[in-house]
């Protein structure tokens, strides 16, 4: 029994047509490549693309970011403005607990600007420093960003801008928490005296903390990042006039002058001046001078150290 196999061959006409198509596709593709518009990236377009990437990552990690931003201020407000007054441990600046004397300010009012400043510092530094540590690690993922068609200084500016945006959002998240969570009769007395000035303080404070985060992320040893909390963040928060106004330190004169090196003092006092005018606060000219000047100084130093790390 024999079997035969047959192979199907295309007709001569089809083969000729395929050969002609293949022969013509090369010049056509070459023409398409030659006539394609040349990409013309600009600083603005590249910067916008990098910012869009940052916000996409932030949106994907929105749950974790929101939880990190809410937990600390929520616990502080719950303990000091709800639990303490309930058990009789509440107090007021300028008067005793439960006093209604003129000029007394309850603790919830003191906490509103202080916790917003604390969140500005935490979010601004953490949003820039920790990603930089990972990008400068042995994987060197920062090289992908360095290949963007922009100067390295623009990349540093983008890092600061992205961190400042996260700090600004974090401060806005804290604001309703400190207004809502409190015991009966312990509501904070908040009154915005100047909206443009409030925006200026929030923006400059956000840029200042993000610039400081860029500087810390490029000068600190990644193996010693745990020291960031013990040596920088914790002292800055405890001595940053979060839980008391700067004027209340007049009884400890040496400490009152020592804390002036802490930029968080000026964030707390600036927000206290525009949100809770009934509480004592620092002069506005001193606040704006430090916030603007600190942003320029830390931004310049951070950009220099960032450029040096990338090139090395």
GIVEN-V315722 format. One record per run of one state. SS is the DSSP state (H for helix, E for strand, L for the rest). FROM is the first residue (numbers start at 1). LEN is the number of residues. Records with the same first field share a line. If there is no record, write none. Layout:
# GIVEN-V315722
SS=FROM-LEN + FROM-LEN
This chain:
# GIVEN-V315722
L=1-11 + 36-7 + 61-1 + 87-5 + 94-1 + 96-9 + 136-6 + 147-5 + 181-10 + 192-3 + 220-2 + 225-2 + 239-7 + 252-1 + 262-1 + 277-7 + 312-1
H=12-24 + 43-18 + 62-25 + 107-29 + 142-5 + 152-29 + 195-25 + 222-3 + 227-12 + 246-6 + 253-9 + 263-13 + 284-28
E=92-2 + 95-1 + 105-2 + 191-1 + 276-1
